[in-house]
């Protein structure tokens, strides 16, 4: 039986990071977005199984987009993994409420660690 690929939206303004993740996350259907506004539009259109959000993005940052998702009944249950190059940001997020995230990784991170988090969350 052919298992349907999970849709993963990667919201990241660094094209190199998106490329590496897109190439490395074999077995997932990857949707890219370069800023928070574009990501929000794609989330509404695609309804991904998982969203990977960078914190620092133009238009709308990752924390704002995460809160927007959590306030919307259609998207509040989509799990989010936050990735960021800014240290000590994990304390801004929680397990529940409008700042809830399913996972948090500081850049640079190992692709294997992200895959392990993704498997734990969506597989």
N, C-alpha and C positions, 0 to 999 in steps of 0.2 A: 504494500500500500504506500502511496506517495504522500509523505507528510508535507503539509503546507508550510512554507517558510514564514517565520515570524517577521513582521515588519518593524524595523528599528529606524526611528528618526534621529539623526545626529545634527544637532544645532551647534555649530562651531564656526567662528569666523576665520580660523586658520585653515586654509585649503589643504596644506600639507597634512595636518592632523586628520581631516576628513578623508583624504586619500588613503593614508595608512590604515585607518580604521575600516574603510570600505573594502580595501584589499585583504585585510586580516580577519574580518568577521565573516568568514565563509559559512554558508548555511543560513544566513539571514538575508532578507531583502532590505537593502539600505536606502534610506531617503535622506538626502542632504539639505541643509538650510544654512545660509550664511549669517543670518541675524535672527533675533527673536521674533520680529514681525513676520518674516517669511516662514519661520518655524510654526508660528501660530496658525497661519493660513494652511500649511501642509498638514498640521495635526487635525484641523477641522475637516479637511478633504480626505485624508488617508486613514485616519483613526489607527495610528500605529499601536503595536503591542508593547512597545517600550520607547521611551525618549531619553536620549543622552544629551544633556544640556551643559554647555560651557556657561560659566557665570558672566564673564566679561565679553559682551557682544554689543554691537551697535543696535540702534532702533529700540530694542527692549532687551534687558539683560536676562540671564537665565533664572535668577531668583524671581523676577517679576513674572516671567512666563510660567514658572512653576506655580506661583500663587494664582495666576489667571486660570490655569488648568484645574487647580483644586477647587476653585469657586464655581466651576461649570459642571453640572451633573453629567453631561455627556462625556467628559474627559477626566473627571476627578479620580477615576480608578486606574488610569494608565500609569504604570510605574515609571519613575524618573530616576536616572542616575546622574548626579552632578559631577562634572569634571572641571577642575580649575587649576590655574597656575598660581593663584593667590593662597598663601599659607594661612592656616588657622580659620578657615571659613566654615568648617564642618558644624561648629556651634550655632550657626544661623539656621540650621535645618533640624527637623525632628522626625519622629516616626508617625506622627499624626497631625491633623490640622492643615492650615493653609501653607505651611512650610514643610510639609511631609515629603520625604524622598525615600526611595527604596535602597539607594546606595550613594556613596560619595568617594571620589578618587581625586587625589592631588596629582597634578602633572609635575614631572613626568611620571607616568605609570607604565607598568608592564602590560602589554596586550593580553597576556595570559590571565592577569588579575582581573581585567575587564571582562574577559570571556567567562571566567569563573563566576563573577557577580551576575552577568547576564543569564547564565545557565540557572543559577539559584533563583532568579527573579521570574523568568519567563518560560523556562523549559520544564 
